[in-house]
Amino acid sequence: MRTIFQVALTKSFITIVVIILTLLAQGCYSFKDVSIPPEVKTVKVNYIENRARIVNPQLSQQLSDKLRQKIINQTRLTQTNADEAHYDISGYITDYYVTTSGISGQQAVSNRLNVSIKLIFKNRLDEKKNFEADLNRNFDFDANLALQQAENQLTGLIVQNFTDEIFNRIFSNW
């Protein structure tokens, strides 16, 4: 026979489990609309031009498209090409170059692809929120690979990393 203490303890345990699960579920909430004021309705994502000395012919288009998709899928904003969009996102690739990142016995064993982007964000409803940021990422690859081979392997990762960073800088509070 269960005592009143055991019943109370069981109820307390269940309550604690429910609270923890609720908090965990809230913690898994996506960044969707996290810090978008209700009056902001439209966004324009401009083509991210490649102005670097070395041009990866796929990078600009893929980055622009992926950023548009992420914003459409993870916010309530409507994509527009109108110049009066509430949020205007633009930028360009400023640098794209390779350096040696690892040497063994006077031989390069790994190289590093360095990519930099200038991000320009305009909030037409609150100009105090406008900003520009320099984003830099490095991607290591085997020195035995030619740049074109490394690009084939790394372009998806480059696009994903920069898309996430741009999205978080604009829409997240961190």
N, C-alpha and C positions, 0 to 999 in steps of 0.2 A: 504494500500500500504506500502510495506516495504521500509525502508530507506536504504541508502548505509551503514550506520553504523550497522544496524541490519543484513544485509547480511554479512558484514565483521566479525561481532561478531559470527555469525553462522558458517562461514568457519573456524574461529579461534578455535571455540569450537570443531568442527569435527576434525581438525588437532591435537588438544591436546588429544582428545580421542584416535585417531589412534596411536599417540606416546605412550601414556600410555599403550594401549593394546599391542603394540609391545614390550615395556619394560617388561611388565608382562609375555609375552610369552617367552622372553629370560630368565627371572628369573625362569621359570619352566623347563628350559633346564636341562636334567639329567646330572649326573656327567660323562657320557659316554666320555671317552677319554680326560677328562679335563686336566690332566697333564701327559700324556704319550707322551714322545718324539717320533717323527715319525720313528726313527730307531729301536725302541723297537717293536718286532713283536710276541714274544713267551713268554709264562708264564708256569711255572711248580708249581702246588699246591700240596705239599706233604701231606701225611696223618698226621693229627694233633693227635699225640699220647697222651694217657692219662697216666700221671705219678703221679697223685694225690693218696693220701692214700685211698680215697673212689673213686670207679670207677662207673660212670654211663655208662653202656655198650652201650648205643645208642649215646652218645654225640660226641665222636671222629668221627665216621663215618658220622653222620648227619652234623656236623660242616665242615668237609672236603668237603663233597659233595655240601653243600649249598654255600660255598665259591667259589668252581669251577664254579657252575652254575651262580652265580652273576657276576663273572669276564667274563665268556663267553657271557652272555646276555647283559652286560653293557659296554663292551669295545670291541675294534677291535682285541684284542690279541688272538692268537691261543694257545690252551692248548696243551702241550706236556709233555711227561715223560722223555725227553732227559735231560741229565745233563748239556747241554750247553744252556738251555733256558735263554733268556735275563733277565727275572725276575724269581727268585726262592723264593717261599714262603713256609716257614715251621714254626713249632712251636709245643708246647706241653702244655697240661693242667697241671699246676703245683700244684694247690690246688683246693679242692672241699670239703667243710665242712659246717656244720650247727651250728649256734649259736642261742641263744634266743634273740629276738629283742624287745619283748614286754611282760611286766608282769602286771598282775592285781590281787590284793589280793593274793599274793604269788603263783600265778599260771601263767605259760607261756600262753600267748594268741597268740603270733606270733613268728615264727622262721624265720631265714634268711639263705638262701643258698648262700654261698660265693664261687665264682668261679674265678680262676686266670689262665691266659694263657700267656705263653712266646711266643711272635711273633718274628720270624727271617726273615728279608727281605734282599735278595741279588740282587743287580743290576749288572749283569755281564758286562754291557757296561759302567758303571760309578760307581766304587767302593766307591766313596765319598758319594753316596746315600744309601749305605747299612746301616741298623739299626736293633737294637733289642729293643723291648718294652715289658713291663709288663702291661697286660690289666687285670683289676679287675672289676667285677660286682657283685652286691648283688641283690638277689631276695627273697622278703618276701612271706611267706605263713602261713596259719592258723596252729597253734600249735597242733590242733586236728588231723592233717594229718600225716601219717607216711611218711618217706622220699620217699619211692617208689611212694606213691600217689602224693606227691608234685612234684616229677620228671616227672610223667605223665602229670601234668598240666604245668610245667615250661620248659621242654626241648625245645619245639618249640620257646619260648620267648628267652631262653638262646642262642640258635643257631642264631636266627635272630639278636639279639643285638650284639653278637660278630662278626658275618659276616659283619654287617654294619660298626662296628668300625674298623675291619681289612681293609676292602675295602677303607674306608675313609682315614685311615692313609697312605695307599699306594698310592691311586690314586687321592686324593683331596688335594687342597692347603690350608688346615686349620689345 
